[in-house]
Amino acid sequence: MAPTKTVKNVDVAILDRQYRIACPDEERESLMAAVDYLDKKMREIKDSGKIAGTDRIAVMAALNITHELLAAKTGAGFDIGEYKRRMTAMNTLLDEALASQEKLF
């Protein structure tokens, strides 16, 4: 029987907005790295002044990160499991950001 994963809520901030995300204990470090990276990318886009609105900034950040990922070479050291965890965490964050924006309209 496989051991059950302990899942806890983690409070994170992205672009000065607070989100609570359920995350297994063993994936917390990678989630926080994903949050930091996403926050940095979203701030870069926001600071450029070319795009307004959190939902548009989130989509552009997702596109930029996806482009970076696809452009990266996947050598022998590429960890597909880590990639999947980060993408899942980023998708969750984007879904939450977009859902909160929909409530405003």
Biopython code that builds the backbone (N, CA, C, O; Angstrom):
import numpy as np
from Bio.PDB.StructureBuilder import StructureBuilder

atoms = [
    (1, "MET", "N", (0.840, -1.176, 0.000)),
    (1, "MET", "CA", (0.000, 0.000, 0.000)),
    (1, "MET", "C", (0.885, 1.239, 0.000)),
    (1, "MET", "O", (1.788, 1.360, 0.828)),
    (2, "ALA", "N", (0.632, 2.148, -0.916)),
    (2, "ALA", "CA", (1.440, 3.366, -1.033)),
    (2, "ALA", "C", (1.098, 4.325, 0.096)),
    (2, "ALA", "O", (-0.067, 4.453, 0.474)),
    (3, "PRO", "N", (2.112, 5.003, 0.638)),
    (3, "PRO", "CA", (1.837, 5.974, 1.703)),
    (3, "PRO", "C", (1.054, 7.160, 1.144)),
    (3, "PRO", "O", (1.260, 7.574, 0.003)),
    (4, "THR", "N", (0.163, 7.692, 1.958)),
    (4, "THR", "CA", (-0.602, 8.857, 1.523)),
    (4, "THR", "C", (0.235, 10.109, 1.679)),
    (4, "THR", "O", (1.027, 10.240, 2.612)),
    (5, "LYS", "N", (0.043, 11.023, 0.750)),
    (5, "LYS", "CA", (0.770, 12.292, 0.798)),
    (5, "LYS", "C", (0.037, 13.248, 1.714)),
    (5, "LYS", "O", (-1.191, 13.334, 1.690)),
    (6, "THR", "N", (0.808, 13.973, 2.530)),
    (6, "THR", "CA", (0.230, 15.000, 3.384)),
    (6, "THR", "C", (0.117, 16.274, 2.566)),
    (6, "THR", "O", (1.115, 16.810, 2.084)),
    (7, "VAL", "N", (-1.101, 16.748, 2.418)),
    (7, "VAL", "CA", (-1.349, 17.963, 1.657)),
    (7, "VAL", "C", (-1.733, 19.073, 2.626)),
    (7, "VAL", "O", (-2.608, 18.906, 3.476)),
    (8, "LYS", "N", (-1.058, 20.211, 2.479)),
    (8, "LYS", "CA", (-1.353, 21.363, 3.323)),
    (8, "LYS", "C", (-1.629, 22.565, 2.444)),
    (8, "LYS", "O", (-1.189, 22.624, 1.295)),
    (9, "ASN", "N", (-2.352, 23.511, 2.987)),
    (9, "ASN", "CA", (-2.569, 24.769, 2.281)),
    (9, "ASN", "C", (-1.339, 25.653, 2.460)),
    (9, "ASN", "O", (-0.784, 25.767, 3.552)),
    (10, "VAL", "N", (-0.933, 26.269, 1.364)),
    (10, "VAL", "CA", (0.211, 27.172, 1.377)),
    (10, "VAL", "C", (-0.287, 28.532, 0.885)),
    (10, "VAL", "O", (-0.911, 28.626, -0.172)),
    (11, "ASP", "N", (-0.008, 29.575, 1.651)),
    (11, "ASP", "CA", (-0.359, 30.931, 1.241)),
    (11, "ASP", "C", (0.799, 31.517, 0.452)),
    (11, "ASP", "O", (1.942, 31.510, 0.908)),
    (12, "VAL", "N", (0.493, 32.025, -0.741)),
    (12, "VAL", "CA", (1.515, 32.620, -1.594)),
    (12, "VAL", "C", (1.025, 33.970, -2.092)),
    (12, "VAL", "O", (-0.174, 34.252, -2.080)),
    (13, "ALA", "N", (1.967, 34.804, -2.532)),
    (13, "ALA", "CA", (1.627, 36.110, -3.101)),
    (13, "ALA", "C", (2.212, 36.181, -4.506)),
    (13, "ALA", "O", (3.392, 35.907, -4.727)),
    (14, "ILE", "N", (1.356, 36.554, -5.441)),
    (14, "ILE", "CA", (1.777, 36.757, -6.821)),
    (14, "ILE", "C", (1.232, 38.113, -7.242)),
    (14, "ILE", "O", (0.025, 38.353, -7.194)),
    (15, "LEU", "N", (2.108, 38.970, -7.642)),
    (15, "LEU", "CA", (1.747, 40.326, -8.061)),
    (15, "LEU", "C", (0.907, 41.012, -6.976)),
    (15, "LEU", "O", (-0.109, 41.649, -7.256)),
    (16, "ASP", "N", (1.369, 40.856, -5.726)),
    (16, "ASP", "CA", (0.750, 41.473, -4.545)),
    (16, "ASP", "C", (-0.663, 40.976, -4.253)),
    (16, "ASP", "O", (-1.411, 41.631, -3.527)),
    (17, "ARG", "N", (-1.030, 39.842, -4.802)),
    (17, "ARG", "CA", (-2.324, 39.226, -4.505)),
    (17, "ARG", "C", (-2.068, 37.916, -3.793)),
    (17, "ARG", "O", (-1.141, 37.180, -4.131)),
    (18, "GLN", "N", (-2.894, 37.633, -2.812)),
    (18, "GLN", "CA", (-2.722, 36.440, -1.987)),
    (18, "GLN", "C", (-3.546, 35.276, -2.556)),
    (18, "GLN", "O", (-4.686, 35.448, -2.989)),
    (19, "TYR", "N", (-2.934, 34.093, -2.539)),
    (19, "TYR", "CA", (-3.594, 32.875, -2.983)),
    (19, "TYR", "C", (-3.283, 31.769, -1.984)),
    (19, "TYR", "O", (-2.192, 31.719, -1.417)),
    (20, "ARG", "N", (-4.240, 30.898, -1.778)),
    (20, "ARG", "CA", (-4.045, 29.717, -0.932)),
    (20, "ARG", "C", (-4.105, 28.509, -1.859)),
    (20, "ARG", "O", (-5.071, 28.314, -2.597)),
    (21, "ILE", "N", (-3.038, 27.698, -1.800)),
    (21, "ILE", "CA", (-2.906, 26.574, -2.716)),
    (21, "ILE", "C", (-2.655, 25.304, -1.907)),
    (21, "ILE", "O", (-1.831, 25.290, -0.993)),
    (22, "ALA", "N", (-3.371, 24.248, -2.251)),
    (22, "ALA", "CA", (-3.125, 22.950, -1.624)),
    (22, "ALA", "C", (-1.893, 22.341, -2.277)),
    (22, "ALA", "O", (-1.767, 22.313, -3.501)),
    (23, "CYS", "N", (-0.986, 21.854, -1.432)),
    (23, "CYS", "CA", (0.284, 21.353, -1.950)),
    (23, "CYS", "C", (0.821, 20.251, -1.041)),
    (23, "CYS", "O", (0.864, 20.418, 0.178)),
    (24, "PRO", "N", (1.234, 19.114, -1.634)),
    (24, "PRO", "CA", (1.881, 18.086, -0.811)),
    (24, "PRO", "C", (3.166, 18.637, -0.194)),
    (24, "PRO", "O", (3.863, 19.443, -0.810)),
    (25, "ASP", "N", (3.468, 18.203, 1.006)),
    (25, "ASP", "CA", (4.661, 18.681, 1.711)),
    (25, "ASP", "C", (5.928, 18.546, 0.875)),
    (25, "ASP", "O", (6.761, 19.452, 0.852)),
    (26, "GLU", "N", (6.073, 17.424, 0.195)),
    (26, "GLU", "CA", (7.304, 17.179, -0.548)),
    (26, "GLU", "C", (7.422, 18.030, -1.814)),
    (26, "GLU", "O", (8.485, 18.059, -2.435)),
    (27, "GLU", "N", (6.357, 18.717, -2.202)),
    (27, "GLU", "CA", (6.401, 19.566, -3.388)),
    (27, "GLU", "C", (6.398, 21.056, -3.052)),
    (27, "GLU", "O", (6.377, 21.902, -3.946)),
    (28, "ARG", "N", (6.420, 21.370, -1.755)),
    (28, "ARG", "CA", (6.345, 22.778, -1.329)),
    (28, "ARG", "C", (7.496, 23.610, -1.886)),
    (28, "ARG", "O", (7.284, 24.725, -2.364)),
    (29, "GLU", "N", (8.694, 23.082, -1.828)),
    (29, "GLU", "CA", (9.861, 23.823, -2.308)),
    (29, "GLU", "C", (9.750, 24.134, -3.803)),
    (29, "GLU", "O", (10.050, 25.249, -4.228)),
    (30, "SER", "N", (9.325, 23.164, -4.592)),
    (30, "SER", "CA", (9.187, 23.417, -6.030)),
    (30, "SER", "C", (8.022, 24.364, -6.310)),
    (30, "SER", "O", (8.084, 25.157, -7.249)),
    (31, "LEU", "N", (6.960, 24.289, -5.502)),
    (31, "LEU", "CA", (5.852, 25.232, -5.662)),
    (31, "LEU", "C", (6.334, 26.655, -5.391)),
    (31, "LEU", "O", (6.022, 27.572, -6.151)),
    (32, "MET", "N", (7.088, 26.839, -4.322)),
    (32, "MET", "CA", (7.566, 28.177, -3.990)),
    (32, "MET", "C", (8.510, 28.714, -5.070)),
    (32, "MET", "O", (8.505, 29.911, -5.361)),
    (33, "ALA", "N", (9.310, 27.842, -5.656)),
    (33, "ALA", "CA", (10.180, 28.261, -6.756)),
    (33, "ALA", "C", (9.333, 28.689, -7.950)),
    (33, "ALA", "O", (9.644, 29.682, -8.608)),
    (34, "ALA", "N", (8.266, 27.947, -8.233)),
    (34, "ALA", "CA", (7.370, 28.296, -9.339)),
    (34, "ALA", "C", (6.666, 29.627, -9.067)),
    (34, "ALA", "O", (6.526, 30.455, -9.967)),
    (35, "VAL", "N", (6.227, 29.827, -7.829)),
    (35, "VAL", "CA", (5.568, 31.080, -7.444)),
    (35, "VAL", "C", (6.526, 32.259, -7.633)),
    (35, "VAL", "O", (6.154, 33.285, -8.203)),
    (36, "ASP", "N", (7.760, 32.104, -7.150)),
    (36, "ASP", "CA", (8.748, 33.174, -7.293)),
    (36, "ASP", "C", (9.019, 33.489, -8.757)),
    (36, "ASP", "O", (9.098, 34.654, -9.146)),
    (37, "TYR", "N", (9.159, 32.452, -9.560)),
    (37, "TYR", "CA", (9.451, 32.647, -10.976)),
    (37, "TYR", "C", (8.274, 33.325, -11.687)),
    (37, "TYR", "O", (8.470, 34.253, -12.471)),
    (38, "LEU", "N", (7.056, 32.857, -11.409)),
    (38, "LEU", "CA", (5.870, 33.446, -12.017)),
    (38, "LEU", "C", (5.698, 34.901, -11.591)),
    (38, "LEU", "O", (5.392, 35.761, -12.416)),
    (39, "ASP", "N", (5.893, 35.173, -10.310)),
    (39, "ASP", "CA", (5.772, 36.542, -9.814)),
    (39, "ASP", "C", (6.775, 37.459, -10.520)),
    (39, "ASP", "O", (6.433, 38.573, -10.915)),
    (40, "LYS", "N", (7.997, 36.989, -10.673)),
    (40, "LYS", "CA", (9.032, 37.773, -11.358)),
    (40, "LYS", "C", (8.620, 38.064, -12.803)),
    (40, "LYS", "O", (8.722, 39.201, -13.264)),
    (41, "LYS", "N", (8.158, 37.038, -13.509)),
    (41, "LYS", "CA", (7.751, 37.216, -14.907)),
    (41, "LYS", "C", (6.570, 38.172, -15.018)),
    (41, "LYS", "O", (6.547, 39.024, -15.907)),
    (42, "MET", "N", (5.596, 38.043, -14.133)),
    (42, "MET", "CA", (4.425, 38.916, -14.185)),
    (42, "MET", "C", (4.806, 40.361, -13.870)),
    (42, "MET", "O", (4.271, 41.288, -14.479)),
    (43, "ARG", "N", (5.724, 40.561, -12.929)),
    (43, "ARG", "CA", (6.182, 41.917, -12.607)),
    (43, "ARG", "C", (6.933, 42.541, -13.784)),
    (43, "ARG", "O", (6.777, 43.730, -14.065)),
    (44, "GLU", "N", (7.744, 41.741, -14.469)),
    (44, "GLU", "CA", (8.447, 42.254, -15.643)),
    (44, "GLU", "C", (7.454, 42.750, -16.696)),
    (44, "GLU", "O", (7.645, 43.812, -17.289)),
    (45, "ILE", "N", (6.405, 41.981, -16.919)),
    (45, "ILE", "CA", (5.386, 42.361, -17.908)),
    (45, "ILE", "C", (4.632, 43.591, -17.434)),
    (45, "ILE", "O", (4.407, 44.519, -18.211)),
    (46, "LYS", "N", (4.238, 43.606, -16.161)),
    (46, "LYS", "CA", (3.517, 44.757, -15.614)),
    (46, "LYS", "C", (4.370, 46.016, -15.693)),
    (46, "LYS", "O", (3.887, 47.078, -16.084)),
    (47, "ASP", "N", (5.643, 45.892, -15.318)),
    (47, "ASP", "CA", (6.540, 47.052, -15.303)),
    (47, "ASP", "C", (6.850, 47.588, -16.694)),
    (47, "ASP", "O", (7.250, 48.743, -16.840)),
    (48, "SER", "N", (6.668, 46.758, -17.714)),
    (48, "SER", "CA", (6.902, 47.232, -19.080)),
    (48, "SER", "C", (5.836, 48.254, -19.478)),
    (48, "SER", "O", (6.056, 49.071, -20.372)),
    (49, "GLY", "N", (4.681, 48.205, -18.811)),
    (49, "GLY", "CA", (3.619, 49.172, -19.076)),
    (49, "GLY", "C", (2.852, 48.927, -20.359)),
    (49, "GLY", "O", (1.986, 49.725, -20.718)),
    (50, "LYS", "N", (3.147, 47.849, -21.053)),
    (50, "LYS", "CA", (2.499, 47.588, -22.337)),
    (50, "LYS", "C", (1.204, 46.802, -22.203)),
    (50, "LYS", "O", (0.372, 46.811, -23.110)),
    (51, "ILE", "N", (1.033, 46.127, -21.081)),
    (51, "ILE", "CA", (-0.145, 45.280, -20.888)),
    (51, "ILE", "C", (-0.794, 45.638, -19.559)),
    (51, "ILE", "O", (-0.125, 45.727, -18.529)),
    (52, "ALA", "N", (-2.103, 45.842, -19.598)),
    (52, "ALA", "CA", (-2.850, 46.171, -18.389)),
    (52, "ALA", "C", (-3.782, 45.017, -18.048)),
    (52, "ALA", "O", (-4.227, 44.285, -18.933)),
    (53, "GLY", "N", (-4.062, 44.864, -16.806)),
    (53, "GLY", "CA", (-4.991, 43.837, -16.354)),
    (53, "GLY", "C", (-4.257, 42.580, -15.928)),
    (53, "GLY", "O", (-3.435, 42.036, -16.665)),
    (54, "THR", "N", (-4.570, 42.133, -14.730)),
    (54, "THR", "CA", (-3.898, 40.969, -14.175)),
    (54, "THR", "C", (-4.102, 39.727, -15.020)),
    (54, "THR", "O", (-3.179, 38.928, -15.176)),
    (55, "ASP", "N", (-5.304, 39.549, -15.572)),
    (55, "ASP", "CA", (-5.539, 38.353, -16.370)),
    (55, "ASP", "C", (-4.690, 38.354, -17.635)),
    (55, "ASP", "O", (-4.163, 37.310, -18.018)),
    (56, "ARG", "N", (-4.549, 39.486, -18.282)),
    (56, "ARG", "CA", (-3.704, 39.567, -19.480)),
    (56, "ARG", "C", (-2.229, 39.390, -19.131)),
    (56, "ARG", "O", (-1.482, 38.743, -19.864)),
    (57, "ILE", "N", (-1.824, 39.965, -18.020)),
    (57, "ILE", "CA", (-0.436, 39.801, -17.568)),
    (57, "ILE", "C", (-0.160, 38.321, -17.291)),
    (57, "ILE", "O", (0.901, 37.812, -17.653)),
    (58, "ALA", "N", (-1.113, 37.624, -16.649)),
    (58, "ALA", "CA", (-0.939, 36.204, -16.341)),
    (58, "ALA", "C", (-0.831, 35.373, -17.617)),
    (58, "ALA", "O", (0.004, 34.472, -17.698)),
    (59, "VAL", "N", (-1.655, 35.663, -18.600)),
    (59, "VAL", "CA", (-1.604, 34.916, -19.853)),
    (59, "VAL", "C", (-0.284, 35.170, -20.573)),
    (59, "VAL", "O", (0.321, 34.233, -21.095)),
    (60, "MET", "N", (0.167, 36.408, -20.608)),
    (60, "MET", "CA", (1.445, 36.713, -21.266)),
    (60, "MET", "C", (2.605, 36.036, -20.536)),
    (60, "MET", "O", (3.534, 35.538, -21.171)),
    (61, "ALA", "N", (2.550, 36.018, -19.207)),
    (61, "ALA", "CA", (3.591, 35.341, -18.444)),
    (61, "ALA", "C", (3.580, 33.844, -18.766)),
    (61, "ALA", "O", (4.637, 33.236, -18.937)),
    (62, "ALA", "N", (2.395, 33.259, -18.846)),
    (62, "ALA", "CA", (2.284, 31.840, -19.186)),
    (62, "ALA", "C", (2.871, 31.568, -20.573)),
    (62, "ALA", "O", (3.589, 30.587, -20.765)),
    (63, "LEU", "N", (2.568, 32.425, -21.519)),
    (63, "LEU", "CA", (3.119, 32.257, -22.867)),
    (63, "LEU", "C", (4.635, 32.389, -22.865)),
    (63, "LEU", "O", (5.324, 31.597, -23.508)),
    (64, "ASN", "N", (5.161, 33.374, -22.155)),
    (64, "ASN", "CA", (6.612, 33.561, -22.089)),
    (64, "ASN", "C", (7.307, 32.366, -21.445)),
    (64, "ASN", "O", (8.338, 31.904, -21.934)),
    (65, "ILE", "N", (6.747, 31.874, -20.359)),
    (65, "ILE", "CA", (7.338, 30.738, -19.662)),
    (65, "ILE", "C", (7.268, 29.487, -20.537)),
    (65, "ILE", "O", (8.221, 28.710, -20.594)),
    (66, "THR", "N", (6.144, 29.299, -21.211)),
    (66, "THR", "CA", (6.006, 28.155, -22.108)),
    (66, "THR", "C", (7.016, 28.237, -23.242)),
    (66, "THR", "O", (7.624, 27.233, -23.610)),
    (67, "HIS", "N", (7.193, 29.422, -23.791)),
    (67, "HIS", "CA", (8.180, 29.610, -24.853)),
    (67, "HIS", "C", (9.579, 29.260, -24.349)),
    (67, "HIS", "O", (10.330, 28.567, -25.035)),
    (68, "GLU", "N", (9.928, 29.732, -23.159)),
    (68, "GLU", "CA", (11.228, 29.415, -22.566)),
    (68, "GLU", "C", (11.402, 27.903, -22.426)),
    (68, "GLU", "O", (12.455, 27.352, -22.747)),
    (69, "LEU", "N", (10.363, 27.253, -21.949)),
    (69, "LEU", "CA", (10.419, 25.814, -21.744)),
    (69, "LEU", "C", (10.631, 25.078, -23.066)),
    (69, "LEU", "O", (11.483, 24.195, -23.166)),
    (70, "LEU", "N", (9.853, 25.448, -24.071)),
    (70, "LEU", "CA", (9.959, 24.775, -25.358)),
    (70, "LEU", "C", (11.278, 25.066, -26.050)),
    (70, "LEU", "O", (11.766, 24.240, -26.821)),
    (71, "ALA", "N", (11.858, 26.223, -25.788)),
    (71, "ALA", "CA", (13.123, 26.585, -26.406)),
    (71, "ALA", "C", (14.316, 25.924, -25.711)),
    (71, "ALA", "O", (15.395, 25.808, -26.292)),
    (72, "ALA", "N", (14.114, 25.496, -24.476)),
    (72, "ALA", "CA", (15.212, 24.883, -23.717)),
    (72, "ALA", "C", (15.546, 23.510, -24.287)),
    (72, "ALA", "O", (14.665, 22.773, -24.729)),
    (73, "LYS", "N", (16.797, 23.193, -24.269)),
    (73, "LYS", "CA", (17.216, 21.857, -24.707)),
    (73, "LYS", "C", (16.943, 20.876, -23.584)),
    (73, "LYS", "O", (17.187, 21.164, -22.413)),
    (74, "THR", "N", (16.440, 19.731, -23.953)),
    (74, "THR", "CA", (16.118, 18.714, -22.959)),
    (74, "THR", "C", (17.197, 17.641, -22.971)),
    (74, "THR", "O", (17.007, 16.552, -23.512)),
    (75, "GLY", "N", (18.320, 17.967, -22.369)),
    (75, "GLY", "CA", (19.450, 17.042, -22.298)),
    (75, "GLY", "C", (19.212, 15.931, -21.303)),
    (75, "GLY", "O", (18.102, 15.769, -20.796)),
    (76, "ALA", "N", (20.227, 15.182, -21.028)),
    (76, "ALA", "CA", (20.127, 14.016, -20.150)),
    (76, "ALA", "C", (19.677, 14.385, -18.736)),
    (76, "ALA", "O", (19.102, 13.548, -18.039)),
    (77, "GLY", "N", (19.925, 15.615, -18.303)),
    (77, "GLY", "CA", (19.575, 16.022, -16.950)),
    (77, "GLY", "C", (18.151, 16.524, -16.797)),
    (77, "GLY", "O", (17.787, 16.978, -15.712)),
    (78, "PHE", "N", (17.335, 16.462, -17.830)),
    (78, "PHE", "CA", (15.973, 16.978, -17.769)),
    (78, "PHE", "C", (15.104, 16.061, -16.917)),
    (78, "PHE", "O", (15.052, 14.853, -17.147)),
    (79, "ASP", "N", (14.429, 16.635, -15.943)),
    (79, "ASP", "CA", (13.577, 15.887, -15.022)),
    (79, "ASP", "C", (12.120, 16.127, -15.402)),
    (79, "ASP", "O", (11.546, 17.155, -15.043)),
    (80, "ILE", "N", (11.523, 15.187, -16.123)),
    (80, "ILE", "CA", (10.150, 15.355, -16.594)),
    (80, "ILE", "C", (9.160, 15.442, -15.432)),
    (80, "ILE", "O", (8.155, 16.147, -15.526)),
    (81, "GLY", "N", (9.436, 14.733, -14.340)),
    (81, "GLY", "CA", (8.550, 14.815, -13.176)),
    (81, "GLY", "C", (8.526, 16.211, -12.583)),
    (81, "GLY", "O", (7.462, 16.725, -12.237)),
    (82, "GLU", "N", (9.692, 16.824, -12.465)),
    (82, "GLU", "CA", (9.785, 18.189, -11.948)),
    (82, "GLU", "C", (9.058, 19.157, -12.881)),
    (82, "GLU", "O", (8.356, 20.062, -12.431)),
    (83, "TYR", "N", (9.234, 18.953, -14.169)),
    (83, "TYR", "CA", (8.547, 19.783, -15.172)),
    (83, "TYR", "C", (7.038, 19.689, -14.988)),
    (83, "TYR", "O", (6.350, 20.709, -14.966)),
    (84, "LYS", "N", (6.528, 18.488, -14.857)),
    (84, "LYS", "CA", (5.083, 18.303, -14.706)),
    (84, "LYS", "C", (4.576, 18.957, -13.423)),
    (84, "LYS", "O", (3.515, 19.581, -13.424)),
    (85, "ARG", "N", (5.332, 18.818, -12.320)),
    (85, "ARG", "CA", (4.911, 19.433, -11.059)),
    (85, "ARG", "C", (4.862, 20.951, -11.184)),
    (85, "ARG", "O", (3.918, 21.591, -10.722)),
    (86, "ARG", "N", (5.884, 21.518, -11.810)),
    (86, "ARG", "CA", (5.905, 22.980, -11.962)),
    (86, "ARG", "C", (4.781, 23.467, -12.867)),
    (86, "ARG", "O", (4.144, 24.480, -12.579)),
    (87, "MET", "N", (4.538, 22.757, -13.950)),
    (87, "MET", "CA", (3.466, 23.155, -14.858)),
    (87, "MET", "C", (2.103, 23.054, -14.168)),
    (87, "MET", "O", (1.249, 23.922, -14.351)),
    (88, "THR", "N", (1.899, 22.003, -13.381)),
    (88, "THR", "CA", (0.646, 21.852, -12.639)),
    (88, "THR", "C", (0.481, 22.997, -11.648)),
    (88, "THR", "O", (-0.600, 23.575, -11.539)),
    (89, "ALA", "N", (1.546, 23.324, -10.930)),
    (89, "ALA", "CA", (1.482, 24.430, -9.968)),
    (89, "ALA", "C", (1.197, 25.747, -10.676)),
    (89, "ALA", "O", (0.388, 26.542, -10.198)),
    (90, "MET", "N", (1.847, 25.985, -11.804)),
    (90, "MET", "CA", (1.613, 27.229, -12.543)),
    (90, "MET", "C", (0.198, 27.288, -13.100)),
    (90, "MET", "O", (-0.439, 28.341, -13.067)),
    (91, "ASN", "N", (-0.294, 26.170, -13.609)),
    (91, "ASN", "CA", (-1.665, 26.143, -14.115)),
    (91, "ASN", "C", (-2.663, 26.440, -13.010)),
    (91, "ASN", "O", (-3.636, 27.162, -13.225)),
    (92, "THR", "N", (-2.426, 25.887, -11.829)),
    (92, "THR", "CA", (-3.305, 26.149, -10.693)),
    (92, "THR", "C", (-3.298, 27.635, -10.345)),
    (92, "THR", "O", (-4.352, 28.229, -10.114)),
    (93, "LEU", "N", (-2.116, 28.227, -10.309)),
    (93, "LEU", "CA", (-2.009, 29.651, -9.992)),
    (93, "LEU", "C", (-2.704, 30.507, -11.041)),
    (93, "LEU", "O", (-3.393, 31.469, -10.702)),
    (94, "LEU", "N", (-2.530, 30.167, -12.296)),
    (94, "LEU", "CA", (-3.187, 30.923, -13.361)),
    (94, "LEU", "C", (-4.704, 30.779, -13.281)),
    (94, "LEU", "O", (-5.429, 31.761, -13.440)),
    (95, "ASP", "N", (-5.184, 29.569, -13.038)),
    (95, "ASP", "CA", (-6.626, 29.355, -12.900)),
    (95, "ASP", "C", (-7.200, 30.189, -11.766)),
    (95, "ASP", "O", (-8.265, 30.789, -11.910)),
    (96, "GLU", "N", (-6.497, 30.228, -10.638)),
    (96, "GLU", "CA", (-6.967, 31.010, -9.499)),
    (96, "GLU", "C", (-6.946, 32.506, -9.795)),
    (96, "GLU", "O", (-7.861, 33.234, -9.411)),
    (97, "ALA", "N", (-5.903, 32.959, -10.477)),
    (97, "ALA", "CA", (-5.807, 34.380, -10.817)),
    (97, "ALA", "C", (-6.921, 34.771, -11.776)),
    (97, "ALA", "O", (-7.547, 35.816, -11.605)),
    (98, "LEU", "N", (-7.170, 33.951, -12.772)),
    (98, "LEU", "CA", (-8.213, 34.260, -13.741)),
    (98, "LEU", "C", (-9.592, 34.158, -13.114)),
    (98, "LEU", "O", (-10.469, 34.958, -13.437)),
    (99, "ALA", "N", (-9.807, 33.197, -12.226)),
    (99, "ALA", "CA", (-11.105, 33.039, -11.567)),
    (99, "ALA", "C", (-11.424, 34.256, -10.712)),
    (99, "ALA", "O", (-12.566, 34.713, -10.684)),
    (100, "SER", "N", (-10.415, 34.788, -10.011)),
    (100, "SER", "CA", (-10.672, 35.960, -9.172)),
    (100, "SER", "C", (-10.959, 37.184, -10.037)),
    (100, "SER", "O", (-11.696, 38.074, -9.612)),
    (101, "GLN", "N", (-10.405, 37.246, -11.213)),
    (101, "GLN", "CA", (-10.676, 38.359, -12.118)),
    (101, "GLN", "C", (-12.099, 38.291, -12.658)),
    (101, "GLN", "O", (-12.751, 39.321, -12.831)),
    (102, "GLU", "N", (-12.582, 37.080, -12.926)),
    (102, "GLU", "CA", (-13.936, 36.910, -13.451)),
    (102, "GLU", "C", (-14.980, 37.395, -12.454)),
    (102, "GLU", "O", (-16.046, 37.872, -12.844)),
    (103, "LYS", "N", (-14.669, 37.272, -11.167)),
    (103, "LYS", "CA", (-15.610, 37.706, -10.128)),
    (103, "LYS", "C", (-15.796, 39.212, -10.136)),
    (103, "LYS", "O", (-16.804, 39.710, -9.635)),
    (104, "LEU", "N", (-14.841, 39.950, -10.695)),
    (104, "LEU", "CA", (-14.918, 41.403, -10.699)),
    (104, "LEU", "C", (-15.903, 41.924, -11.741)),
    (104, "LEU", "O", (-16.343, 43.071, -11.664)),
    (105, "PHE", "N", (-16.244, 41.093, -12.703)),
    (105, "PHE", "CA", (-17.109, 41.570, -13.804)),
    (105, "PHE", "C", (-18.471, 40.967, -13.757)),
    (105, "PHE", "O", (-19.308, 41.266, -14.608)),
]
sb = StructureBuilder()
sb.init_structure("model")
sb.init_model(0)
sb.init_chain("A")
sb.init_seg("    ")
for serial, (resi, resn, name, xyz) in enumerate(atoms, 1):
    if name == "N":
        sb.init_residue(resn, " ", resi, " ")
    sb.init_atom(name, np.array(xyz, "f"), 0.0, 1.0, " ", f" {name:<3s}", serial, name[0])
structure = sb.get_structure()
